[in-house]
Amino acid sequence: MLVTGTINRLTVDRKTDIGYMLTHKDDSVFLHFNESLNSDLASGDMVDAFIYIDGKGRQAATLKMPKITIKHPAPLVVNDVLPQLGVFLDMGISKDVLLSIDDLPADANDWPMIGDTLWVSLKVKGKMVAKIATKNDIDTKASLTLKSYVDATVQKIGREGINVLTDNGVWVFIHESMIKDKYHLGQRVNVLITYLSEHGYSGSLIKQKEAVMDDDANMILKALEKTGEIPLDSNATPENIKQAFGLSKKAFKRALGRLYKERKVDFIDGKTILIRKPS
């Protein structure tokens, strides 16, 4: 059986008024003239053809080589966005593939836009559909250089941050504290690679100086989340600050200022108090 979403070596059986019949063993499929790349084919010729589902729900063949198959996920460009259906992606043939609204974020502001590129896998469920590629689909073992910037595509938006996929297929997680702006799926970003752990690479989408400030603020915030308060404020001695957090007084005051501006802390009697949000 010819498998939809794959490239097959087929034999030209005969020419018809509107195309060619192609065969492989006991299977046959139709190749329309519009899909033949203007080739003048004869019976017995061998061709490489991609098997897809046409507008009438039938298997058909095309000599146009797709950018994606069911075995090989790929980054595809968004050709159209229909709020009631989802987004249509250019897979390299005359027919676009749909990424359904059911597989997109509930907030349409997080959807990819026309011209964006999103890594997807190709699935066949009666028809060809796209699914947002996951780590199970793409798990490249390529390495990245720490403290370097790389281009990537936003692939997943979560509660704790976003996951991006570099052009060579490496996943990078960016915590919400390392993000300043609003991003959407398919958006191109230039990410600073900051850390490598057993879970993979982490990165930042804020300027390096701001990243250091956020790291300091997060360290203080984590300490506050454990105890509710720390016996230090901006008037603490450099020695006490250094002993508690390993920071200079300037860096400590800057981090406290950030937390205060975000209304995460308050200062009472020489202490920094965590402001707990109502549950």
Contacts in CASP RR format, 6 or more apart in sequence:
PFRMAT RR
TARGET T0000
AUTHOR 0000-0000-0000
METHOD contacts of the structure
MODEL  1
MLVTGTINRLTVDRKTDIGYMLTHKDDSVFLHFNESLNSDLASGDMVDAF
IYIDGKGRQAATLKMPKITIKHPAPLVVNDVLPQLGVFLDMGISKDVLLS
IDDLPADANDWPMIGDTLWVSLKVKGKMVAKIATKNDIDTKASLTLKSYV
DATVQKIGREGINVLTDNGVWVFIHESMIKDKYHLGQRVNVLITYLSEHG
YSGSLIKQKEAVMDDDANMILKALEKTGEIPLDSNATPENIKQAFGLSKK
AFKRALGRLYKERKVDFIDGKTILIRKPS
1 27 0 8 1.000
2 8 0 8 1.000
2 24 0 8 1.000
2 27 0 8 1.000
2 29 0 8 1.000
2 51 0 8 1.000
2 59 0 8 1.000
3 51 0 8 1.000
3 70 0 8 1.000
3 124 0 8 1.000
4 51 0 8 1.000
4 52 0 8 1.000
4 53 0 8 1.000
4 59 0 8 1.000
4 70 0 8 1.000
4 124 0 8 1.000
4 128 0 8 1.000
5 50 0 8 1.000
5 51 0 8 1.000
5 52 0 8 1.000
5 66 0 8 1.000
5 69 0 8 1.000
5 70 0 8 1.000
5 122 0 8 1.000
5 124 0 8 1.000
5 128 0 8 1.000
6 50 0 8 1.000
6 51 0 8 1.000
6 69 0 8 1.000
6 70 0 8 1.000
6 71 0 8 1.000
7 48 0 8 1.000
7 49 0 8 1.000
7 50 0 8 1.000
7 51 0 8 1.000
7 65 0 8 1.000
7 66 0 8 1.000
7 69 0 8 1.000
8 24 0 8 1.000
8 48 0 8 1.000
8 49 0 8 1.000
8 50 0 8 1.000
8 51 0 8 1.000
9 24 0 8 1.000
9 46 0 8 1.000
9 47 0 8 1.000
9 48 0 8 1.000
10 22 0 8 1.000
10 23 0 8 1.000
10 24 0 8 1.000
10 29 0 8 1.000
10 46 0 8 1.000
10 47 0 8 1.000
10 48 0 8 1.000
10 49 0 8 1.000
10 61 0 8 1.000
11 22 0 8 1.000
11 23 0 8 1.000
11 24 0 8 1.000
11 44 0 8 1.000
11 45 0 8 1.000
11 46 0 8 1.000
11 47 0 8 1.000
12 20 0 8 1.000
12 21 0 8 1.000
12 22 0 8 1.000
12 41 0 8 1.000
12 42 0 8 1.000
12 43 0 8 1.000
12 44 0 8 1.000
12 45 0 8 1.000
12 46 0 8 1.000
12 47 0 8 1.000
13 20 0 8 1.000
13 21 0 8 1.000
13 22 0 8 1.000
13 23 0 8 1.000
13 28 0 8 1.000
13 43 0 8 1.000
13 44 0 8 1.000
14 20 0 8 1.000
14 21 0 8 1.000
14 43 0 8 1.000
15 41 0 8 1.000
15 42 0 8 1.000
15 43 0 8 1.000
18 32 0 8 1.000
18 33 0 8 1.000
19 30 0 8 1.000
19 31 0 8 1.000
19 32 0 8 1.000
19 33 0 8 1.000
19 36 0 8 1.000
20 30 0 8 1.000
20 31 0 8 1.000
20 36 0 8 1.000
20 41 0 8 1.000
21 28 0 8 1.000
21 29 0 8 1.000
21 30 0 8 1.000
21 31 0 8 1.000
22 28 0 8 1.000
22 29 0 8 1.000
22 30 0 8 1.000
22 31 0 8 1.000
22 47 0 8 1.000
22 49 0 8 1.000
22 61 0 8 1.000
23 29 0 8 1.000
29 49 0 8 1.000
29 51 0 8 1.000
29 59 0 8 1.000
29 60 0 8 1.000
29 61 0 8 1.000
30 58 0 8 1.000
30 60 0 8 1.000
30 61 0 8 1.000
31 47 0 8 1.000
31 49 0 8 1.000
31 60 0 8 1.000
31 61 0 8 1.000
31 62 0 8 1.000
31 63 0 8 1.000
32 60 0 8 1.000
34 94 0 8 1.000
35 60 0 8 1.000
35 61 0 8 1.000
35 62 0 8 1.000
35 63 0 8 1.000
35 64 0 8 1.000
35 93 0 8 1.000
35 94 0 8 1.000
36 63 0 8 1.000
37 63 0 8 1.000
37 64 0 8 1.000
39 47 0 8 1.000
39 63 0 8 1.000
41 47 0 8 1.000
47 63 0 8 1.000
48 63 0 8 1.000
48 65 0 8 1.000
49 61 0 8 1.000
49 62 0 8 1.000
49 63 0 8 1.000
50 61 0 8 1.000
50 62 0 8 1.000
50 63 0 8 1.000
50 64 0 8 1.000
50 65 0 8 1.000
50 66 0 8 1.000
50 69 0 8 1.000
50 93 0 8 1.000
51 59 0 8 1.000
51 60 0 8 1.000
51 61 0 8 1.000
52 59 0 8 1.000
52 60 0 8 1.000
52 61 0 8 1.000
52 62 0 8 1.000
52 66 0 8 1.000
52 93 0 8 1.000
52 95 0 8 1.000
52 128 0 8 1.000
53 59 0 8 1.000
53 60 0 8 1.000
53 95 0 8 1.000
53 124 0 8 1.000
53 126 0 8 1.000
53 127 0 8 1.000
53 128 0 8 1.000
54 60 0 8 1.000
54 95 0 8 1.000
55 95 0 8 1.000
57 126 0 8 1.000
57 127 0 8 1.000
62 93 0 8 1.000
62 94 0 8 1.000
64 92 0 8 1.000
64 93 0 8 1.000
64 94 0 8 1.000
65 92 0 8 1.000
66 91 0 8 1.000
66 92 0 8 1.000
66 93 0 8 1.000
67 74 0 8 1.000
67 76 0 8 1.000
67 90 0 8 1.000
67 91 0 8 1.000
67 92 0 8 1.000
68 74 0 8 1.000
68 76 0 8 1.000
68 91 0 8 1.000
68 97 0 8 1.000
68 120 0 8 1.000
68 121 0 8 1.000
68 122 0 8 1.000
69 122 0 8 1.000
70 121 0 8 1.000
70 122 0 8 1.000
70 123 0 8 1.000
70 124 0 8 1.000
73 119 0 8 1.000
73 120 0 8 1.000
73 121 0 8 1.000
73 122 0 8 1.000
73 133 0 8 1.000
73 137 0 8 1.000
73 138 0 8 1.000
74 119 0 8 1.000
74 120 0 8 1.000
75 117 0 8 1.000
75 118 0 8 1.000
75 119 0 8 1.000
75 120 0 8 1.000
75 153 0 8 1.000
76 89 0 8 1.000
76 90 0 8 1.000
76 91 0 8 1.000
76 97 0 8 1.000
76 117 0 8 1.000
76 118 0 8 1.000
76 119 0 8 1.000
76 120 0 8 1.000
76 130 0 8 1.000
77 89 0 8 1.000
77 90 0 8 1.000
77 115 0 8 1.000
77 116 0 8 1.000
77 117 0 8 1.000
78 87 0 8 1.000
78 88 0 8 1.000
78 89 0 8 1.000
78 90 0 8 1.000
78 112 0 8 1.000
78 113 0 8 1.000
78 114 0 8 1.000
78 115 0 8 1.000
78 116 0 8 1.000
78 117 0 8 1.000
78 118 0 8 1.000
78 186 0 8 1.000
79 88 0 8 1.000
79 89 0 8 1.000
79 90 0 8 1.000
79 96 0 8 1.000
79 114 0 8 1.000
79 115 0 8 1.000
80 87 0 8 1.000
80 88 0 8 1.000
80 96 0 8 1.000
80 114 0 8 1.000
81 87 0 8 1.000
81 88 0 8 1.000
81 111 0 8 1.000
81 112 0 8 1.000
81 113 0 8 1.000
81 114 0 8 1.000
82 88 0 8 1.000
83 101 0 8 1.000
83 108 0 8 1.000
84 101 0 8 1.000
85 98 0 8 1.000
85 100 0 8 1.000
85 101 0 8 1.000
86 98 0 8 1.000
86 99 0 8 1.000
86 100 0 8 1.000
86 101 0 8 1.000
86 104 0 8 1.000
86 111 0 8 1.000
87 98 0 8 1.000
87 99 0 8 1.000
87 104 0 8 1.000
87 111 0 8 1.000
87 112 0 8 1.000
87 118 0 8 1.000
88 96 0 8 1.000
88 97 0 8 1.000
88 98 0 8 1.000
88 99 0 8 1.000
89 96 0 8 1.000
89 97 0 8 1.000
89 98 0 8 1.000
89 99 0 8 1.000
89 118 0 8 1.000
89 120 0 8 1.000
89 130 0 8 1.000
90 96 0 8 1.000
91 97 0 8 1.000
91 122 0 8 1.000
91 130 0 8 1.000
95 128 0 8 1.000
97 120 0 8 1.000
97 122 0 8 1.000
97 128 0 8 1.000
97 129 0 8 1.000
97 130 0 8 1.000
98 129 0 8 1.000
98 130 0 8 1.000
99 118 0 8 1.000
99 120 0 8 1.000
99 129 0 8 1.000
99 130 0 8 1.000
99 131 0 8 1.000
99 132 0 8 1.000
100 129 0 8 1.000
103 130 0 8 1.000
103 131 0 8 1.000
103 132 0 8 1.000
104 110 0 8 1.000
104 111 0 8 1.000
104 185 0 8 1.000
105 111 0 8 1.000
105 157 0 8 1.000
105 185 0 8 1.000
109 182 0 8 1.000
109 184 0 8 1.000
110 157 0 8 1.000
110 184 0 8 1.000
110 185 0 8 1.000
111 184 0 8 1.000
111 185 0 8 1.000
112 118 0 8 1.000
112 184 0 8 1.000
112 185 0 8 1.000
112 186 0 8 1.000
112 187 0 8 1.000
113 184 0 8 1.000
113 186 0 8 1.000
116 184 0 8 1.000
116 185 0 8 1.000
116 186 0 8 1.000
116 187 0 8 1.000
116 188 0 8 1.000
117 153 0 8 1.000
117 186 0 8 1.000
117 188 0 8 1.000
118 132 0 8 1.000
118 153 0 8 1.000
118 155 0 8 1.000
118 185 0 8 1.000
118 186 0 8 1.000
119 132 0 8 1.000
119 133 0 8 1.000
119 137 0 8 1.000
119 138 0 8 1.000
119 153 0 8 1.000
119 155 0 8 1.000
119 165 0 8 1.000
119 169 0 8 1.000
120 130 0 8 1.000
120 131 0 8 1.000
120 132 0 8 1.000
120 133 0 8 1.000
121 130 0 8 1.000
121 131 0 8 1.000
121 133 0 8 1.000
121 134 0 8 1.000
121 137 0 8 1.000
122 128 0 8 1.000
122 129 0 8 1.000
122 130 0 8 1.000
122 131 0 8 1.000
123 129 0 8 1.000
123 130 0 8 1.000
123 131 0 8 1.000
132 155 0 8 1.000
132 156 0 8 1.000
132 185 0 8 1.000
133 155 0 8 1.000
133 165 0 8 1.000
135 171 0 8 1.000
138 165 0 8 1.000
138 169 0 8 1.000
138 171 0 8 1.000
140 168 0 8 1.000
140 169 0 8 1.000
140 170 0 8 1.000
142 166 0 8 1.000
142 168 0 8 1.000
142 169 0 8 1.000
142 170 0 8 1.000
143 170 0 8 1.000
144 150 0 8 1.000
144 166 0 8 1.000
144 170 0 8 1.000
144 172 0 8 1.000
144 193 0 8 1.000
144 196 0 8 1.000
144 201 0 8 1.000
145 193 0 8 1.000
146 193 0 8 1.000
146 194 0 8 1.000
146 195 0 8 1.000
146 196 0 8 1.000
147 192 0 8 1.000
147 193 0 8 1.000
147 194 0 8 1.000
148 192 0 8 1.000
148 193 0 8 1.000
149 190 0 8 1.000
149 191 0 8 1.000
149 192 0 8 1.000
149 193 0 8 1.000
150 166 0 8 1.000
150 167 0 8 1.000
150 172 0 8 1.000
150 190 0 8 1.000
150 191 0 8 1.000
150 193 0 8 1.000
151 166 0 8 1.000
151 167 0 8 1.000
151 188 0 8 1.000
151 189 0 8 1.000
151 190 0 8 1.000
151 191 0 8 1.000
152 164 0 8 1.000
152 165 0 8 1.000
152 166 0 8 1.000
152 167 0 8 1.000
152 172 0 8 1.000
152 188 0 8 1.000
152 189 0 8 1.000
152 190 0 8 1.000
152 191 0 8 1.000
153 164 0 8 1.000
153 165 0 8 1.000
153 167 0 8 1.000
153 186 0 8 1.000
153 187 0 8 1.000
153 188 0 8 1.000
153 189 0 8 1.000
154 162 0 8 1.000
154 163 0 8 1.000
154 164 0 8 1.000
154 183 0 8 1.000
154 184 0 8 1.000
154 185 0 8 1.000
154 186 0 8 1.000
154 187 0 8 1.000
154 189 0 8 1.000
155 162 0 8 1.000
155 163 0 8 1.000
155 164 0 8 1.000
155 165 0 8 1.000
155 171 0 8 1.000
155 185 0 8 1.000
155 186 0 8 1.000
156 162 0 8 1.000
156 163 0 8 1.000
156 185 0 8 1.000
157 183 0 8 1.000
157 184 0 8 1.000
157 185 0 8 1.000
160 175 0 8 1.000
160 176 0 8 1.000
161 173 0 8 1.000
161 174 0 8 1.000
161 175 0 8 1.000
161 176 0 8 1.000
161 179 0 8 1.000
162 173 0 8 1.000
162 174 0 8 1.000
162 179 0 8 1.000
162 183 0 8 1.000
163 171 0 8 1.000
163 172 0 8 1.000
163 173 0 8 1.000
163 174 0 8 1.000
164 171 0 8 1.000
164 172 0 8 1.000
164 174 0 8 1.000
164 189 0 8 1.000
164 191 0 8 1.000
165 171 0 8 1.000
165 172 0 8 1.000
166 172 0 8 1.000
166 191 0 8 1.000
170 201 0 8 1.000
171 200 0 8 1.000
171 201 0 8 1.000
172 191 0 8 1.000
172 193 0 8 1.000
172 200 0 8 1.000
172 201 0 8 1.000
172 202 0 8 1.000
172 203 0 8 1.000
173 199 0 8 1.000
173 200 0 8 1.000
173 201 0 8 1.000
173 202 0 8 1.000
173 203 0 8 1.000
174 191 0 8 1.000
174 202 0 8 1.000
174 203 0 8 1.000
174 204 0 8 1.000
174 205 0 8 1.000
175 202 0 8 1.000
175 203 0 8 1.000
177 214 0 8 1.000
177 217 0 8 1.000
177 218 0 8 1.000
178 194 0 8 1.000
178 202 0 8 1.000
178 203 0 8 1.000
178 204 0 8 1.000
178 205 0 8 1.000
178 206 0 8 1.000
178 211 0 8 1.000
178 214 0 8 1.000
179 205 0 8 1.000
179 206 0 8 1.000
180 205 0 8 1.000
180 206 0 8 1.000
180 210 0 8 1.000
181 205 0 8 1.000
183 189 0 8 1.000
183 205 0 8 1.000
189 205 0 8 1.000
191 203 0 8 1.000
191 204 0 8 1.000
191 205 0 8 1.000
192 203 0 8 1.000
192 204 0 8 1.000
192 205 0 8 1.000
192 208 0 8 1.000
192 211 0 8 1.000
193 201 0 8 1.000
193 202 0 8 1.000
193 203 0 8 1.000
194 202 0 8 1.000
194 203 0 8 1.000
194 204 0 8 1.000
194 211 0 8 1.000
195 201 0 8 1.000
195 202 0 8 1.000
195 203 0 8 1.000
196 202 0 8 1.000
204 211 0 8 1.000
206 214 0 8 1.000
212 251 0 8 1.000
213 251 0 8 1.000
213 254 0 8 1.000
213 255 0 8 1.000
213 258 0 8 1.000
214 258 0 8 1.000
216 245 0 8 1.000
216 247 0 8 1.000
216 251 0 8 1.000
216 252 0 8 1.000
216 254 0 8 1.000
216 255 0 8 1.000
217 255 0 8 1.000
217 256 0 8 1.000
217 258 0 8 1.000
217 259 0 8 1.000
219 245 0 8 1.000
219 255 0 8 1.000
220 230 0 8 1.000
220 245 0 8 1.000
220 252 0 8 1.000
220 255 0 8 1.000
220 256 0 8 1.000
220 259 0 8 1.000
220 272 0 8 1.000
221 259 0 8 1.000
221 264 0 8 1.000
221 265 0 8 1.000
221 274 0 8 1.000
223 230 0 8 1.000
223 244 0 8 1.000
223 245 0 8 1.000
224 230 0 8 1.000
224 265 0 8 1.000
224 272 0 8 1.000
224 273 0 8 1.000
224 274 0 8 1.000
225 274 0 8 1.000
228 273 0 8 1.000
228 274 0 8 1.000
228 276 0 8 1.000
229 271 0 8 1.000
229 272 0 8 1.000
229 273 0 8 1.000
229 274 0 8 1.000
230 244 0 8 1.000
230 271 0 8 1.000
230 272 0 8 1.000
231 270 0 8 1.000
231 271 0 8 1.000
232 240 0 8 1.000
232 241 0 8 1.000
232 244 0 8 1.000
232 252 0 8 1.000
232 270 0 8 1.000
232 271 0 8 1.000
232 272 0 8 1.000
233 256 0 8 1.000
233 267 0 8 1.000
233 270 0 8 1.000
233 271 0 8 1.000
233 272 0 8 1.000
234 252 0 8 1.000
234 253 0 8 1.000
234 256 0 8 1.000
234 257 0 8 1.000
234 267 0 8 1.000
235 270 0 8 1.000
236 249 0 8 1.000
236 252 0 8 1.000
236 270 0 8 1.000
237 249 0 8 1.000
238 248 0 8 1.000
238 249 0 8 1.000
241 247 0 8 1.000
241 248 0 8 1.000
241 249 0 8 1.000
241 252 0 8 1.000
242 248 0 8 1.000
245 252 0 8 1.000
247 255 0 8 1.000
256 265 0 8 1.000
256 272 0 8 1.000
259 265 0 8 1.000
259 272 0 8 1.000
260 266 0 8 1.000
260 267 0 8 1.000
263 275 0 8 1.000
264 274 0 8 1.000
264 275 0 8 1.000
265 272 0 8 1.000
265 273 0 8 1.000
265 274 0 8 1.000
265 275 0 8 1.000
266 272 0 8 1.000
266 273 0 8 1.000
266 275 0 8 1.000
267 273 0 8 1.000
END
